[in-house]
Amino acid sequence: MTVEASVSGHYSHGALERAILSALEASGKQVDRLIPADLAPVDEFHIGGRPATAELTAQLGFKPGQRVLDIGCGIGGASRHVAEAYGCQVQGIDLTDEYVRVAALLAERVGLADRVSYRQASALQLPFEAASFDGAYMLHVGMNIADKARLMAEVARVLKPGALFGIYDVMREGAGDLTFPLPWASDPAYSFVESADRYRACLADAGFTVERERNRRDFAIEFFRQMLARWAQGGPPPLGLHILMGESAPQKIANVVAGLKAGLIAPVEIVSRKRA
Ligand SMILES: C[S@@+](CC[C@H](N)C(=O)[O-])C[C@H]1O[C@@H](n2cnc3c(N)ncnc32)[C@H](O)[C@@H]1O
């Protein structure tokens, strides 16, 4: 099996739309009257959820009408936030076919289908013309991609000169074995966690200038502390990331938290600009 087949197999659920709608109903939401914020507990598949998306995208200078690329968009929470908060036209791409389909259905339900669109594609072979986007971002995707040099080169190709690219990935902090399963991989064969140094080197080679970097380890530990404290009082709520992570969600979270606390990994933001 190729790495990309393993990755999309890892994320595929099988009945994701139904599972999300049932959880929304169980949370007391009317599924024919949803707003984007109703989906935030489940459609932001990265450490820190919607606040982490808002903090990264606030640094990217988006303007109404700009065309923005979401690389590895998942089920589309960040794309809908950027469309709603900044008035951008967002194009999401993702390897996992089911995520792309559910992303489109959710966008339709919250009335954003005219501002976001989704396509099944690999980040390593973006199906877009050169210099066709005003900005791009990627949240918790690079951990599944071995060839960071090619990834950054592809992103550079589709961005206009001067455009900003925001990354928020789990990166390698210290040496030592990670324990699997993790939220992005059930085994090491398709987990490629790299250091911020490596990201910066690939970005520079691809024609980016790094403008800002921020390590979010403390924020991540606090995010999980609060999540686990809520779960300790009666289990996870109906709507949450455990829907995407499946039955092994508690183990995946425990392994990430252990990696964070041991100083092996941390989520890091890097904002860079394509050189003119
Ligand atoms: C942890 S999820 C994050 C999803 C989304 N960015 C979010 O924050 O909600 C990782 C996503 O990256 C996608 N992905 C992994 N490797 C990819 C690749 N080579 N090309 C496109 N998408 C990829 C997966 O299918 C999955 O949807």
The ligand as an SDF file (V2000), in Angstrom:
LIG
                    3D

 27 29  0  0  0  0  0  0  0  0999 V2000
   -5.2090   15.8590   11.2100 C   0  0  0  0  0  0  0  0  0  0  0  0
   -6.1280   16.1210    9.7570 S   0  0  0  0  0  0  0  0  0  0  0  0
   -6.2780   17.8980    9.7090 C   0  0  0  0  0  0  0  0  0  0  0  0
   -7.4130   18.3480    8.8410 C   0  0  0  0  0  0  0  0  0  0  0  0
   -7.6340   19.8580    8.7840 C   0  0  0  0  0  0  0  0  0  0  0  0
   -6.4750   20.5590    8.3070 N   0  0  0  0  0  0  0  0  0  0  0  0
   -8.0330   20.3650   10.1310 C   0  0  0  0  0  0  0  0  0  0  0  0
   -7.1980   20.9680   10.8010 O   0  0  0  0  0  0  0  0  0  0  0  0
   -9.1890   20.1560   10.5370 O   0  0  0  0  0  0  0  0  0  0  0  0
   -4.9060   15.8180    8.4830 C   0  0  0  0  0  0  0  0  0  0  0  0
   -5.4890   15.9100    7.0760 C   0  0  0  0  0  0  0  0  0  0  0  0
   -4.4340   15.9320    6.1260 O   0  0  0  0  0  0  0  0  0  0  0  0
   -4.8380   15.2030    4.9990 C   0  0  0  0  0  0  0  0  0  0  0  0
   -3.6270   14.8070    4.2640 N   0  0  0  0  0  0  0  0  0  0  0  0
   -2.6030   14.0530    4.7110 C   0  0  0  0  0  0  0  0  0  0  0  0
   -1.6790   13.9010    3.7480 N   0  0  0  0  0  0  0  0  0  0  0  0
   -2.1220   14.5990    2.6790 C   0  0  0  0  0  0  0  0  0  0  0  0
   -1.5980   14.8330    1.3710 C   0  0  0  0  0  0  0  0  0  0  0  0
   -0.4590   14.2890    0.9630 N   0  0  0  0  0  0  0  0  0  0  0  0
   -2.3200   15.6030    0.5350 N   0  0  0  0  0  0  0  0  0  0  0  0
   -3.5130   16.1360    0.9220 C   0  0  0  0  0  0  0  0  0  0  0  0
   -4.0510   15.9360    2.1340 N   0  0  0  0  0  0  0  0  0  0  0  0
   -3.3620   15.1780    3.0130 C   0  0  0  0  0  0  0  0  0  0  0  0
   -5.6140   14.0410    5.5890 C   0  0  0  0  0  0  0  0  0  0  0  0
   -6.4360   13.4220    4.6420 O   0  0  0  0  0  0  0  0  0  0  0  0
   -6.3770   14.7340    6.7060 C   0  0  0  0  0  0  0  0  0  0  0  0
   -7.6050   15.2310    6.2590 O   0  0  0  0  0  0  0  0  0  0  0  0
  1  2  1  0
  2  3  1  0
  2 10  1  0
  3  4  1  0
  4  5  1  0
  5  6  1  0
  5  7  1  0
  7  8  2  0
  7  9  1  0
 10 11  1  0
 11 12  1  0
 11 26  1  0
 12 13  1  0
 13 14  1  0
 13 24  1  0
 14 15  1  0
 14 23  1  0
 15 16  2  0
 16 17  1  0
 17 18  1  0
 17 23  2  0
 18 19  1  0
 18 20  2  0
 20 21  1  0
 21 22  2  0
 22 23  1  0
 24 25  1  0
 24 26  1  0
 26 27  1  0
M  CHG  2   2   1   9  -1
M  END
$$$$
